[in-house]
Amino acid sequence: MYLEYEVRRNCTFFLGAGASYSDGVPLQKDIIPTILNPEPEEFKESKLRKFVSVFIEDNFSYSRDDEIYPTLENVFSYLNHFIENEVALSKIYSLEKLIQIKEGLIKLIYYITSRSTRSPLTQYEIEKNGRDKDSVYSFFWEKAAKTNRNFSVITTNYDNQIDDAFDKWMYAKHGLIDYCISFINYTKEEDFIGFDWWVNPREPIPNWTDCDPRPIKLIKIHGSLNWKFCKCCSETLLTPWNSHINLETGELTRFDPRWFGEGENMTLCPRDGYPLSTMIVPPSYSKSLRHPVIQNLMYEAQKEIRVAKKVAFVGYSFPDADIHIKAIFNKNLRDDSRLYVVNPSLNKISKEAYRGLSKNITFIEKDFLSAIEDGLIEELIA
């Protein structure tokens, strides 16, 4: 069975941090304060948190009383300055240690994000109690499944909320995620169990009974917390199920009581045993977009912008660190495309930033969930 895309996309959704916020995902501005003012005790006393927080305290000034903290962009930009120029900060902070701190900070983002988000309901609970009303993404996919599936999603978010909700409402009866990159999971490696395999929607797929799936591009343009990259074989591993961080060792482990044993190591590449690193582009004023995976995602995002009849920005405000996003829209947006901006916190400056892309624009000053409840999905993708 082959899956095909239509020539034009009814809508391309571009999601920012505000889209996930209603599902409990913290904003970037909350990450550093959470690291420096930790709760619970397990997090506060963990080796990984202390390792990163000491570096922040040694190199940045902040005030708890006035709630003034360095931004996540500032911390990553500072680290990147030394790492990209291959120089040490001091005899205490060698180049190797700075690389470890950067990876540690990424893992803390993973931990904070996973701890803060609402746990998705199991399929049994959804069928018993109705829609997961706490998840805006569940509502999004539910509406899409009932309306039209000729759309795509581009997101700057690293969290896995939208992926988890897709599994509950779309797979495999209505759709398959096309992440637009290649995964080790597409091949049945010897050490893989069934739940590690992943269906590649760009190749022939099984002809499942009572299923009419469509490929839906989910382009996580800055990477994802459930993608792990091996620098030895240059392959990317998808770890879709409940992944966790061991706060003492920094190891990635997974636990799902339905299928897996607790504490299974997710730190090493299943192909060659090389240590895996999280595949994301951290927020920084000087982003490196040279990684082949990120370059491919940028290329796919540009294609989706070019074929979109409508583009809906949700919870995104064109931060200064994302000048590359403005560039790909100015370069690829069609003159006849209609723009929608869904954001309850729009101001004159942010509106002018959008008007710099197009005059054919509609501002919807609501949060994502309210906009969906008011018929946004049906209007955009029907």
C-alpha positions as CSV (number, residue, x, y, z in Angstrom):
1,M,0.0,0.0,0.0
2,Y,1.4,3.4,-1.1
3,L,0.6,6.7,0.6
4,E,0.8,9.9,-1.4
5,Y,0.7,13.7,-0.7
6,E,-1.6,16.1,-2.6
7,V,0.2,18.7,-4.7
8,R,-1.0,21.6,-2.5
9,R,-1.5,21.6,1.3
10,N,-4.8,23.1,2.6
11,C,-2.9,24.4,5.6
12,T,0.5,24.4,7.2
13,F,0.5,24.9,11.0
14,F,3.6,26.6,12.4
15,L,3.6,26.0,16.2
16,G,5.6,27.9,18.8
17,A,6.0,27.5,22.6
18,G,2.6,29.0,23.2
19,A,0.9,26.1,21.5
20,S,2.2,23.6,24.1
21,Y,1.9,25.9,27.1
22,S,-1.8,25.0,27.8
23,D,-0.7,21.3,28.1
24,G,1.7,22.2,30.9
25,V,4.9,22.6,28.9
26,P,7.0,25.4,30.5
27,L,8.1,28.4,28.5
28,Q,11.8,28.9,27.9
29,K,11.9,31.8,30.3
30,D,10.9,29.3,33.1
31,I,13.7,26.8,32.6
32,I,16.7,28.5,34.2
33,P,14.6,29.7,37.3
34,T,13.5,26.0,37.7
35,I,17.1,24.8,37.7
36,L,18.2,27.5,40.2
37,N,15.2,27.1,42.5
38,P,14.7,23.4,42.3
39,E,11.8,21.2,43.6
40,P,11.3,18.5,44.6
41,E,14.2,17.3,46.8
42,E,15.2,14.6,44.4
43,F,15.8,17.2,41.7
44,K,17.5,19.7,44.0
45,E,20.1,17.2,45.2
46,S,20.7,15.5,41.9
47,K,24.2,15.4,40.5
48,L,23.1,16.5,37.0
49,R,21.3,19.6,38.3
50,K,24.2,20.6,40.6
51,F,26.7,20.2,37.7
52,V,24.8,22.6,35.5
53,S,23.7,25.1,38.2
54,V,27.2,25.6,39.5
55,F,28.3,26.7,36.0
56,I,25.3,29.1,35.7
57,E,26.1,30.6,39.2
58,D,29.8,31.0,38.4
59,N,29.2,32.8,35.1
60,F,25.9,34.7,35.5
61,S,24.4,37.1,38.0
62,Y,20.7,36.7,39.0
63,S,18.3,37.9,41.8
64,R,15.8,35.5,43.3
65,D,14.1,38.4,45.2
66,D,13.6,40.5,42.0
67,E,13.0,37.3,39.8
68,I,15.8,38.3,37.4
69,Y,17.5,35.4,35.8
70,P,19.7,34.8,32.7
71,T,17.7,33.6,29.7
72,L,18.1,30.2,28.3
73,E,19.3,31.8,25.0
74,N,22.1,33.6,26.9
75,V,23.3,30.5,28.6
76,F,23.4,28.4,25.5
77,S,24.9,31.3,23.5
78,Y,27.7,31.7,26.0
79,L,28.5,27.9,25.9
80,N,28.3,27.9,22.1
81,H,30.9,30.7,21.9
82,F,33.6,28.5,23.4
83,I,32.5,25.2,21.9
84,E,32.2,26.5,18.3
85,N,35.5,28.2,18.6
86,E,37.1,25.2,20.3
87,V,38.6,27.1,23.2
88,A,38.3,26.6,27.0
89,L,36.7,29.1,29.3
90,S,39.3,28.5,32.1
91,K,41.3,25.7,33.7
92,I,38.1,24.7,35.6
93,Y,35.9,24.9,32.5
94,S,37.8,23.0,29.8
95,L,36.3,22.6,26.3
96,E,35.4,19.0,27.1
97,K,33.6,20.1,30.3
98,L,31.7,22.8,28.5
99,I,30.4,20.3,26.0
100,Q,29.3,18.1,29.0
101,I,27.5,21.1,30.6
102,K,25.7,21.9,27.3
103,E,24.5,18.3,27.0
104,G,23.6,18.3,30.7
105,L,21.5,21.4,30.2
106,I,19.7,19.8,27.3
107,K,18.9,16.8,29.5
108,L,17.6,19.0,32.3
109,I,15.2,20.6,29.8
110,Y,14.1,17.1,29.0
111,Y,13.5,16.3,32.6
112,I,11.7,19.6,33.4
113,T,9.5,19.3,30.3
114,S,8.6,15.7,31.0
115,R,7.9,16.4,34.7
116,S,5.8,19.4,34.0
117,T,3.5,18.1,31.3
118,R,0.3,16.3,31.9
119,S,0.5,12.6,31.4
120,P,-1.5,11.5,28.3
121,L,-4.4,9.2,28.9
122,T,-4.3,5.6,27.8
123,Q,-6.5,4.7,24.9
124,Y,-8.7,2.7,27.3
125,E,-9.2,5.8,29.5
126,I,-10.1,7.9,26.5
127,E,-12.6,5.4,25.2
128,K,-14.1,5.1,28.6
129,N,-14.2,8.8,29.6
130,G,-14.2,10.6,26.3
131,R,-11.6,13.1,24.9
132,D,-8.6,13.9,27.0
133,K,-9.8,17.4,27.8
134,D,-6.5,18.4,29.3
135,S,-4.6,18.0,26.0
136,V,-4.9,20.7,23.3
137,Y,-3.1,18.4,20.9
138,S,-5.6,15.5,21.5
139,F,-8.3,18.0,20.6
140,F,-6.3,19.1,17.5
141,W,-5.8,15.6,16.1
142,E,-9.4,14.6,17.0
143,K,-10.8,17.5,14.9
144,A,-8.3,16.8,12.1
145,A,-9.3,13.1,11.9
146,K,-13.0,14.1,11.5
147,T,-12.4,17.0,9.0
148,N,-9.5,16.6,6.5
149,R,-5.9,15.3,6.6
150,N,-4.4,17.3,3.9
151,F,-2.3,19.5,6.1
152,S,1.2,19.6,7.7
153,V,2.7,20.8,11.0
154,I,6.0,22.6,11.5
155,T,7.0,23.2,15.1
156,T,9.9,24.8,17.0
157,N,9.0,22.8,20.1
158,Y,11.2,20.0,21.4
159,D,8.5,18.4,23.6
160,N,6.7,15.2,22.7
161,Q,3.1,16.2,23.5
162,I,2.0,16.5,19.9
163,D,3.6,13.1,19.1
164,D,1.9,11.4,22.0
165,A,-1.5,12.8,21.1
166,F,-1.1,11.6,17.5
167,D,-0.6,8.1,18.7
168,K,-3.9,8.2,20.6
169,W,-6.1,9.8,17.8
170,M,-4.5,9.2,14.4
171,Y,-2.3,6.1,14.3
172,A,-2.9,4.0,12.3
173,K,-6.6,4.3,11.4
174,H,-6.3,7.9,10.2
175,G,-2.7,8.8,9.7
176,L,1.1,8.1,10.0
177,I,3.6,10.6,11.2
178,D,6.2,11.6,8.6
179,Y,9.0,13.2,10.5
180,C,10.8,13.9,7.2
181,I,14.1,12.3,8.3
182,S,15.5,8.8,8.3
183,F,15.5,6.7,11.5
184,I,17.3,3.6,12.5
185,N,13.8,2.4,13.5
186,Y,12.8,2.0,9.9
187,T,15.1,-1.1,9.7
188,K,14.5,-4.1,12.0
189,E,17.8,-4.2,13.8
190,E,18.6,-7.5,15.5
191,D,18.4,-6.0,19.0
192,F,15.1,-4.2,18.3
193,I,11.8,-5.4,19.7
194,G,8.6,-4.7,18.0
195,F,7.8,-1.5,19.7
196,D,11.2,0.0,18.5
197,W,10.2,-0.5,14.9
198,W,8.6,2.4,13.1
199,V,6.6,2.6,9.9
200,N,8.2,4.7,7.2
201,P,5.2,6.5,5.4
202,R,7.4,7.2,2.3
203,E,7.7,3.5,1.6
204,P,5.0,0.8,1.0
205,I,3.1,0.2,4.3
206,P,1.0,-2.7,5.5
207,N,-2.6,-2.8,4.3
208,W,-4.2,-2.7,7.8
209,T,-7.8,-3.8,8.1
210,D,-10.3,-0.9,8.6
211,C,-7.6,1.7,8.3
212,D,-7.3,4.5,5.8
213,P,-4.1,6.3,6.9
214,R,-2.7,9.4,5.3
215,P,0.8,10.7,5.7
216,I,1.1,13.9,7.8
217,K,4.3,15.8,8.0
218,L,5.4,16.7,11.5
219,I,8.5,18.7,11.0
220,K,10.3,19.4,14.3
221,I,12.5,22.0,12.8
222,H,14.8,22.4,15.9
223,G,14.9,18.7,16.6
224,S,13.1,16.7,19.3
225,L,13.7,15.4,22.8
226,N,12.8,11.9,21.6
227,W,15.4,11.9,18.8
228,K,18.9,10.6,19.6
229,F,21.9,11.0,17.2
230,C,24.9,8.7,16.9
231,K,28.1,10.5,15.9
232,C,29.6,7.2,14.9
233,C,27.2,5.8,12.3
234,S,25.5,9.3,11.7
235,E,22.1,7.7,12.3
236,T,19.1,9.0,14.3
237,L,17.2,6.9,16.7
238,L,13.6,7.6,17.6
239,T,12.7,6.9,21.2
240,P,8.9,7.4,21.2
241,W,7.9,5.9,24.5
242,N,8.1,7.4,28.0
243,S,11.8,8.4,28.1
244,H,13.4,9.7,31.3
245,I,16.6,11.1,32.5
246,N,18.6,9.5,35.3
247,L,19.5,12.6,37.3
248,E,22.6,11.0,38.8
249,T,24.2,9.5,35.7
250,G,22.6,11.5,33.0
251,E,21.6,8.3,31.2
252,L,18.5,8.1,29.1
253,T,16.2,5.3,30.3
254,R,12.7,4.3,29.5
255,F,9.7,2.9,31.4
256,D,6.3,1.9,30.2
257,P,4.5,-0.6,32.4
258,R,2.6,-1.9,29.4
259,W,5.6,-3.2,27.5
260,F,9.0,-2.4,29.0
261,G,11.0,-3.1,32.0
262,E,12.1,-0.1,34.2
263,G,15.5,1.3,33.7
264,E,16.4,0.0,30.2
265,N,19.4,2.0,29.0
266,M,18.7,4.3,26.1
267,T,22.2,5.9,26.1
268,L,24.0,3.8,23.5
269,C,23.3,3.4,19.8
270,P,21.7,-0.1,19.2
271,R,23.8,-0.4,16.0
272,D,27.4,0.2,17.2
273,G,27.2,1.0,21.0
274,Y,28.4,4.6,20.7
275,P,27.0,7.1,23.2
276,L,23.9,8.9,21.9
277,S,23.3,12.6,22.1
278,T,19.9,14.4,22.1
279,M,19.1,15.8,18.6
280,I,18.0,19.4,19.2
281,V,19.1,22.9,18.2
282,P,19.2,24.7,21.6
283,P,17.9,28.3,21.8
284,S,20.9,30.5,21.0
285,Y,21.5,33.8,19.3
286,S,23.9,32.0,17.0
287,K,22.2,28.8,16.0
288,S,24.2,26.2,14.1
289,L,22.1,24.8,11.3
290,R,24.8,22.8,9.6
291,H,23.8,19.4,11.0
292,P,22.6,17.2,8.1
293,V,19.4,16.3,10.0
294,I,18.5,19.9,10.7
295,Q,19.4,20.9,7.1
296,N,17.0,18.3,5.8
297,L,14.3,19.5,8.1
298,M,14.8,23.1,7.0
299,Y,14.5,21.9,3.3
300,E,11.3,20.1,4.1
301,A,9.8,23.0,6.0
302,Q,10.5,25.3,3.0
303,K,8.7,22.9,0.7
304,E,5.6,22.9,3.0
305,I,5.5,26.7,3.1
306,R,5.7,26.8,-0.7
307,V,2.7,24.4,-1.2
308,A,0.5,25.8,1.6
309,K,-2.8,27.5,0.7
310,K,-3.0,28.8,4.3
311,V,-0.4,29.1,7.0
312,A,-1.5,29.3,10.7
313,F,1.0,30.5,13.2
314,V,0.1,29.3,16.7
315,G,1.7,30.6,19.9
316,Y,4.7,31.9,18.0
317,S,6.2,35.5,18.2
318,F,9.3,35.6,16.0
319,P,12.0,35.8,18.8
320,D,15.2,37.5,18.0
321,A,17.0,34.1,18.1
322,D,14.9,32.8,15.2
323,I,15.9,35.0,12.4
324,H,16.3,31.9,10.2
325,I,12.5,31.3,10.5
326,K,11.7,34.7,9.2
327,A,14.1,34.1,6.3
328,I,12.6,30.8,5.2
329,F,9.1,32.4,5.2
330,N,10.2,35.5,3.3
331,K,11.9,33.3,0.8
332,N,9.1,30.7,0.2
333,L,5.7,32.1,1.2
334,R,3.4,32.3,-1.9
335,D,1.7,35.6,-2.7
336,D,-1.7,33.9,-2.7
337,S,-1.3,32.2,0.7
338,R,-3.5,33.3,3.5
339,L,-1.9,33.8,6.9
340,Y,-3.6,33.3,10.3
341,V,-1.9,34.2,13.7
342,V,-3.4,32.5,16.8
343,N,-2.0,34.2,19.9
344,P,-3.8,35.7,22.9
345,S,-0.8,38.0,23.7
346,L,-0.4,39.9,20.4
347,N,1.0,43.5,20.6
348,K,1.7,46.1,18.0
349,I,5.4,45.0,17.6
350,S,4.5,41.3,17.1
351,K,1.7,42.2,14.6
352,E,4.1,44.3,12.5
353,A,6.6,41.4,12.4
354,Y,3.9,39.3,10.8
355,R,2.8,42.0,8.5
356,G,6.4,42.0,7.2
357,L,5.6,38.6,5.8
358,S,2.2,39.3,4.2
359,K,-0.7,41.8,4.1
360,N,-3.1,38.9,3.6
361,I,-3.4,38.1,7.3
362,T,-5.9,37.5,10.0
363,F,-5.1,37.8,13.7
364,I,-7.0,35.5,16.2
365,E,-6.3,36.8,19.7
366,K,-7.2,33.5,21.5
367,D,-5.3,30.6,23.0
368,F,-5.0,27.5,20.9
369,L,-7.6,25.5,22.7
370,S,-10.2,28.2,22.5
371,A,-9.5,28.7,18.8
372,I,-10.0,25.0,18.2
373,E,-13.2,25.0,20.2
374,D,-14.5,27.9,18.0
375,G,-14.0,25.9,14.8
376,L,-10.4,26.9,13.8
377,I,-9.4,23.5,12.5
378,E,-12.5,23.0,10.3
379,E,-12.0,26.5,8.8
380,L,-8.3,26.0,8.0
381,I,-8.1,22.4,6.7
382,A,-11.6,21.6,5.3
